[in-house]
Amino acid sequence: MCGIHAVIELIRRDGSGCTASNNTQNEITITDTLRRRLCSRGPDHLGHAAAEYTPSHTRHRAALQFTSTVLALRGDGLTPQPFSDSASNNILCWNGEAWKLNAADVSGNDGRQLFDLLSSADGDDVLQVLRSIDGPFAFVYYDQPAGRLYYGRDRLGRRSLLQQQRKDGRLSLSSVSDVEAGAAGAASEPWTEVEADGIYVLNLEADGPLKAQRHDWSTEHAGNPLMVSGLGLFNMSSVPPEGSRIAADSPSVRQLHDQLAESLRLRVKSIPRPPSPISTEGDTRVAVLFSGGLDCTVLARMSHDLVPADQGIDLINVAFENPRVASHLPPGVTDVYEACPDRVTGRRSCAELQHVCPARRWRFVAVNVPYTENLEHRPEIVALMHPHNTEMDLSITSALYFAARATATMPARVLLSGLGADELFGGYGRHGVAYKAKGGYAGLADELRLDVSRLGQRNLGRDDRVFSHWGREVRFPFLDEELVRWAIALPAWDKCDFAHDSNTEEEVEPAKRVLRLVALSLGMAGVAQEKKRAIQFGARTAKMESGRVKGTALVS
């Protein structure tokens, strides 16, 4: 995981400049705020590169600056960035994890291997190399011989990439913005998120303002509304076979287990030790963002089967002092943190993990956030989540921010998140409503398709900016390309089972039933019954001062 930044500006060939900076020497210039935030994301290395491209038929030359910071998690040691090649003068800023290239596992440093493939590619072959990546990423790639600059985010939008088009024509691309804490709403030239809908290409040979052309992630099924993130067509089947019902021995239960196990294998195996160990509490390289709910506890339980036996697994559980709630605690309850819903379910699910997997060194990390401390960090959180700016954004990202902050003094640099399970397998309350109010499985399938198709457009970039600020990388096993491709090809009744709305001791509730049955197969009977609860309510970050504030209200 890294922080990346690039600036592209056009300058008159006579050196008089057509931009405000008139940076004829192409010096590396980034603000102190931006440098600090990039280094927070990648504390192990800071590197720069610069280039200049002189088109053959235009009045301007292009000046390009590149900055990368590195959090070393791949290969045998630290691999500096930006990647560059003295023969071709190509440059790559890479923020991601290429788990596979051309469907083959990647061992060693993925960024170096990707750069070698890109440097040996010409024309459309560059697009094909980029389309062959499985994993979360954002990138900026300068192809000097072709006079092109490629940039974008992976098809599910799991890494952040922002853009800022200034009035003077200069284009900036960055993992984070340079908006000052406390001034996010006053930015005169705001940043926007690069959409995760394709690969963007700037032709530096073209005359006129910088304008990128977008290329789809997939050339198949072009224009088909059922195509999801270039991965495949969503299964809209609406009439289940006679007697269809998800059971413990259903094929989809075993298939989900196997898909998730493979996704976790890529994400938890071979994580290197941190360059400078900061703890003497044993070897722990993986932590789980842990509310005690179904999704995260299944990840923890299945990670136990993959992580070496001598390594620990940390369970990060966040609770906030919410003054509005604290003033109405029930009689006899004195600890506002232990009364948080996520703290209650977290401790209960941790106990179940310890019972089912007693040989593992589980550590429950209770992160308590006082109200005053939350207020102190609020301006920085608002600046990091920019350009998102609603009260709901703030309540969600506050929990993520303090969870990641807690791990800054712990050895684990990789955090696992259960995000994506609700969208894929029908875990939200609106999915049951859609089944009942919109014509059964036809309405449910349409709601699920909408949720999955919006994954790359919603909050993953925001969450990446907040998590990574503390030099930690979050990984989303449910959002593995192969797992998503398999899940969208399944009919809705093989994922959730609202046609049989029962919740007895023998049968788990219909929402995400396929995942609940996986939990049962792993010996986690209690977790299989846990209900969905939004993080802002479980950790009590929502409605701190007033219960009347709407989540859609802008942050003041």
Residue pairs with C-beta under 8 A, 6 or more apart in sequence:
1 41
1 42
1 71
1 73
1 95
1 96
1 97
1 468
1 472
1 473
2 41
2 42
2 68
2 69
2 70
2 71
2 81
2 93
2 94
2 95
2 96
2 175
3 37
3 38
3 39
3 40
3 41
3 42
3 67
3 68
3 69
3 95
3 174
3 175
3 176
3 468
4 38
4 66
4 67
4 68
4 69
4 81
4 82
4 93
4 94
4 95
4 138
4 139
4 140
4 161
4 173
4 174
4 175
5 30
5 34
5 38
5 66
5 67
5 68
5 93
5 172
5 173
5 174
5 175
6 64
6 65
6 66
6 67
6 93
6 140
6 149
6 151
6 172
6 173
6 174
7 29
7 64
7 65
7 170
7 171
7 172
7 173
8 62
8 63
8 64
8 149
8 170
8 171
8 172
8 173
8 202
8 210
9 19
9 21
9 23
9 62
9 63
9 168
9 169
9 170
9 171
10 18
10 19
10 60
10 61
10 62
10 63
10 169
10 210
11 17
11 18
11 19
11 22
11 23
11 24
11 60
11 61
11 62
11 63
12 18
12 59
12 60
13 54
13 59
13 60
13 61
15 24
16 22
17 23
17 24
18 60
18 168
18 169
19 168
19 169
19 170
20 166
20 168
20 170
21 29
21 168
21 170
23 29
23 63
24 63
26 50
26 51
26 52
26 63
26 64
26 65
27 50
27 65
28 48
28 50
28 65
28 67
29 65
30 38
30 67
30 178
31 178
33 178
33 179
33 180
34 174
34 176
34 177
34 178
35 46
35 67
37 176
37 178
37 384
37 469
38 46
38 67
38 69
38 174
38 175
38 176
39 46
39 69
40 468
40 469
40 470
40 471
41 69
41 71
41 95
41 175
41 176
41 468
41 469
41 471
42 68
42 69
42 70
42 71
42 471
43 69
43 71
43 471
44 69
44 70
44 71
44 72
44 78
44 275
45 68
45 69
45 70
45 72
45 78
45 80
45 81
46 67
46 68
46 69
46 70
47 67
47 68
47 69
47 70
47 80
47 81
47 82
48 65
48 66
48 67
48 68
48 82
49 65
49 66
49 82
49 84
49 91
50 63
50 64
50 65
50 66
51 63
51 64
51 66
51 89
51 91
51 142
51 144
52 61
52 62
52 63
52 64
53 61
53 62
53 64
53 144
53 147
53 204
54 61
54 62
55 61
55 62
55 147
55 204
55 205
55 206
55 207
56 205
57 205
57 207
58 205
58 206
58 207
59 207
60 207
62 204
64 91
64 142
64 149
66 82
66 91
66 93
66 140
66 142
67 82
67 93
68 81
68 82
68 93
68 94
68 95
69 81
70 78
70 79
70 80
70 81
71 413
71 468
71 471
71 472
71 473
72 78
72 79
72 272
72 275
73 97
73 271
73 272
73 413
73 414
73 473
74 97
74 108
74 109
74 110
74 111
74 272
75 108
75 109
75 112
75 272
76 108
76 272
78 275
79 109
79 111
79 112
81 92
81 93
81 94
81 111
82 91
82 92
82 93
83 91
83 92
83 93
83 94
83 111
83 112
83 115
84 90
84 91
84 92
85 91
85 115
85 119
88 119
88 144
88 145
89 144
89 145
90 115
90 118
90 119
90 141
90 142
90 143
90 144
90 145
91 141
91 142
91 144
92 111
92 114
92 115
92 118
92 139
92 140
92 141
92 142
93 139
93 140
93 141
94 110
94 111
94 114
94 115
94 137
94 139
95 137
95 138
95 139
95 159
95 161
95 175
96 110
96 111
96 133
96 135
96 136
96 137
96 138
96 139
96 154
96 159
97 110
97 135
97 136
97 137
97 473
97 475
98 106
98 110
98 111
98 113
98 114
98 133
98 134
98 135
98 137
99 105
99 106
99 110
99 134
99 135
99 266
99 267
99 480
100 106
100 133
100 134
100 135
100 266
101 110
101 113
101 114
101 117
101 129
101 132
101 133
101 134
102 132
103 132
103 134
105 266
106 113
107 270
110 135
114 129
114 133
117 129
118 126
118 129
118 130
118 141
118 143
121 128
121 129
122 146
123 146
126 141
126 143
126 146
126 148
126 150
127 199
127 215
130 139
130 141
130 150
130 152
130 199
131 199
131 217
131 218
131 230
133 154
134 480
134 481
134 482
135 154
135 266
135 481
136 154
136 156
136 158
136 159
136 475
136 476
136 479
137 153
137 154
137 158
137 159
138 151
138 152
138 153
138 154
138 159
138 160
138 161
138 175
138 194
139 150
139 151
139 152
140 149
140 150
140 151
140 173
141 149
141 150
141 151
142 148
142 149
142 150
143 149
143 150
147 203
147 204
147 205
148 201
148 202
148 203
148 204
149 201
149 202
149 204
150 199
150 200
150 201
150 202
151 161
151 173
151 194
151 199
151 200
151 202
151 212
152 161
152 194
152 196
152 198
152 199
152 200
153 159
153 160
153 161
153 194
153 195
153 196
153 456
153 461
154 196
154 456
155 196
155 217
155 229
155 230
155 231
155 456
155 481
156 196
156 229
156 455
156 456
156 460
156 479
156 481
156 484
157 196
157 455
157 456
157 457
157 458
157 460
157 461
158 460
158 464
158 476
158 479
159 175
159 460
159 461
159 464
160 175
160 176
160 193
160 461
160 462
160 464
160 465
160 468
161 173
161 174
161 175
161 193
161 194
161 461
162 173
162 174
162 175
162 176
162 177
162 191
162 192
162 193
162 194
162 387
162 461
163 171
163 172
163 173
163 174
163 191
163 192
163 193
163 194
164 171
164 172
164 174
164 177
164 189
164 190
164 191
164 192
165 171
165 189
165 210
166 172
166 189
167 189
169 209
169 210
171 202
171 210
173 194
174 191
175 464
175 465
175 468
176 384
176 465
176 469
177 187
177 191
177 383
177 386
177 387
179 187
179 190
179 191
179 383
179 386
180 383
181 379
181 380
181 382
181 383
182 379
182 382
182 383
183 383
184 382
184 383
184 386
184 389
184 555
185 389
185 554
185 555
187 386
190 386
190 387
191 386
191 387
192 387
193 387
193 461
194 200
195 456
195 457
196 229
196 456
196 457
196 461
197 214
197 216
197 217
197 456
197 457
198 214
198 215
198 216
198 217
199 214
199 215
199 217
200 212
200 213
200 214
200 215
201 212
201 213
201 214
201 215
202 210
202 211
202 212
202 213
203 213
216 222
216 230
217 229
217 230
218 227
218 230
218 231
220 227
221 227
221 233
224 233
226 233
226 234
226 236
226 449
227 233
227 234
228 234
228 449
228 452
228 453
228 484
228 488
229 452
229 453
229 455
229 456
229 484
231 481
231 484
231 485
231 488
232 485
232 488
232 489
233 488
233 489
234 445
234 448
234 449
234 452
234 453
234 488
235 445
235 488
235 489
235 490
235 491
235 492
236 442
236 445
236 446
236 449
237 441
237 445
237 491
237 492
238 439
238 440
238 441
238 442
238 445
239 441
240 441
240 491
240 493
240 499
244 493
244 499
245 497
245 499
245 500
246 252
246 253
246 493
246 494
246 495
246 496
246 497
246 513
246 514
246 517
247 253
247 517
248 517
248 520
248 521
250 494
250 514
250 517
251 494
252 490
252 494
252 495
252 514
253 514
253 517
253 518
253 521
255 486
256 487
256 514
256 515
256 518
257 302
257 518
257 521
259 480
259 482
259 483
259 486
259 487
260 298
260 299
260 302
260 477
260 478
260 483
260 518
261 302
261 305
261 306
262 480
262 482
262 483
263 477
263 478
263 480
263 482
263 483
264 299
264 302
264 303
264 306
264 416
264 477
265 306
266 480
267 414
267 416
267 475
267 477
268 286
268 303
268 306
268 307
268 414
268 416
269 306
271 285
271 286
271 413
271 414
272 285
273 283
273 285
274 411
274 413
277 411
278 409
278 410
278 411
279 409
279 410
279 411
281 312
281 363
281 411
282 311
282 312
282 361
283 310
283 311
283 312
283 411
284 311
284 312
284 313
284 314
284 361
284 363
284 410
284 411
284 412
285 307
285 311
285 411
285 412
285 413
285 414
286 303
286 307
286 311
286 313
286 314
286 412
286 414
286 415
286 416
287 313
287 314
287 315
287 316
287 365
287 407
287 410
287 412
287 414
287 415
287 416
288 296
288 299
288 300
288 303
288 313
288 314
288 315
288 316
288 415
288 416
289 296
289 316
289 400
289 403
289 415
289 416
289 417
289 418
289 474
290 296
290 297
290 300
290 315
290 316
290 317
290 346
290 349
290 350
290 364
291 317
291 342
291 345
291 346
291 533
291 535
291 538
291 539
292 317
292 342
292 344
292 345
292 346
292 347
292 348
292 349
292 350
292 527
292 530
293 342
293 345
293 349
293 418
293 527
293 530
293 532
293 533
293 538
294 418
294 421
294 427
294 512
294 515
294 516
294 519
294 527
294 528
294 530
294 532
295 418
295 419
295 421
295 422
295 427
295 478
295 515
296 416
296 417
296 418
297 349
297 352
297 353
297 519
297 524
297 527
297 530
298 418
298 515
298 518
298 519
298 522
298 524
298 527
299 416
299 418
299 477
300 313
300 315
300 353
300 362
300 416
301 353
301 356
301 357
301 519
301 522
301 523
301 524
301 527
302 522
303 313
303 416
304 313
304 353
304 357
304 360
307 313
309 359
309 360
311 361
312 360
312 361
312 362
312 363
313 360
313 361
313 362
313 363
314 363
314 365
314 407
314 410
314 412
315 346
315 350
315 353
315 362
315 363
315 364
315 365
316 365
316 367
316 403
316 406
316 407
316 415
317 342
317 343
317 346
317 347
317 364
317 365
317 366
317 367
318 342
318 367
318 369
318 399
318 402
318 403
318 406
318 539
319 336
319 337
319 338
319 340
319 342
319 343
319 366
319 367
319 368
319 369
319 539
319 540
320 337
320 340
320 369
320 371
320 374
320 398
320 399
320 402
320 539
320 540
320 541
320 544
321 336
321 337
321 368
321 369
321 370
321 371
321 374
322 336
322 371
322 540
322 541
322 543
322 544
323 371
323 544
323 545
324 543
324 544
324 545
324 546
324 547
325 336
325 339
325 540
326 336
329 336
329 339
333 339
337 343
337 366
337 368
338 344
340 538
340 539
340 540
341 533
341 537
341 538
341 540
342 533
342 535
342 538
342 539
343 366
345 530
345 533
345 538
346 364
347 364
348 526
349 526
349 527
349 530
350 362
350 364
352 524
352 526
352 527
353 360
353 362
353 524
354 360
354 362
356 522
356 523
356 524
365 406
365 407
365 410
367 402
367 403
367 406
369 398
369 402
371 544
374 398
374 402
374 541
374 544
377 398
377 401
377 402
378 394
378 398
380 469
381 394
381 397
381 398
381 401
381 466
382 389
382 394
382 555
384 397
384 401
384 465
384 466
384 469
385 393
385 394
385 397
385 462
385 465
385 466
388 397
388 459
388 462
389 554
389 555
390 551
390 552
390 553
390 554
390 555
391 542
391 549
391 550
391 551
391 552
391 553
391 554
391 555
392 536
392 542
392 551
392 552
393 459
393 462
393 555
394 541
394 555
395 536
395 541
395 542
395 543
395 551
396 459
396 463
396 535
396 536
396 541
397 462
397 463
397 466
398 541
399 535
399 536
399 539
399 541
400 463
400 466
400 467
400 535
401 466
401 467
401 469
401 470
403 415
404 415
404 466
404 467
404 468
404 469
404 470
404 472
404 474
405 470
407 413
407 415
407 470
407 472
408 470
408 471
408 472
412 472
413 471
413 472
413 473
414 472
414 473
414 475
415 467
415 472
415 473
415 474
415 475
416 474
416 475
416 476
416 477
417 474
417 475
417 476
418 477
418 478
419 460
419 463
419 476
419 478
419 479
420 455
420 476
420 478
420 479
420 484
421 427
421 478
421 512
421 515
422 428
422 451
422 512
422 532
423 448
423 451
423 452
423 455
424 448
424 452
424 478
424 483
424 484
424 487
424 488
424 495
425 487
425 495
425 496
425 512
425 514
425 515
426 432
426 444
426 448
426 492
426 495
426 496
426 498
426 510
426 511
426 512
427 496
427 511
427 512
427 515
427 532
428 451
428 511
428 532
429 532
430 447
431 444
431 447
431 448
431 496
431 498
431 511
432 498
432 501
432 510
432 511
434 443
434 444
434 446
434 447
435 441
435 443
435 444
435 498
435 499
436 498
437 443
438 444
438 446
438 447
440 499
441 491
441 492
441 493
441 499
444 492
444 496
444 498
445 491
445 492
448 492
448 495
449 488
452 484
452 487
452 488
455 479
460 476
463 474
464 474
467 473
467 474
468 474
477 483
487 495
493 499
494 514
495 512
495 513
495 514
496 510
496 511
496 512
496 513
496 514
497 510
497 513
498 510
498 511
499 510
500 507
500 510
501 509
501 510
502 509
502 510
503 509
503 529
508 516
508 517
508 520
508 528
508 529
509 516
509 529
509 531
511 532
512 532
516 528
516 529
517 528
519 525
519 527
519 528
520 528
534 542
535 541
536 542
542 551
543 549
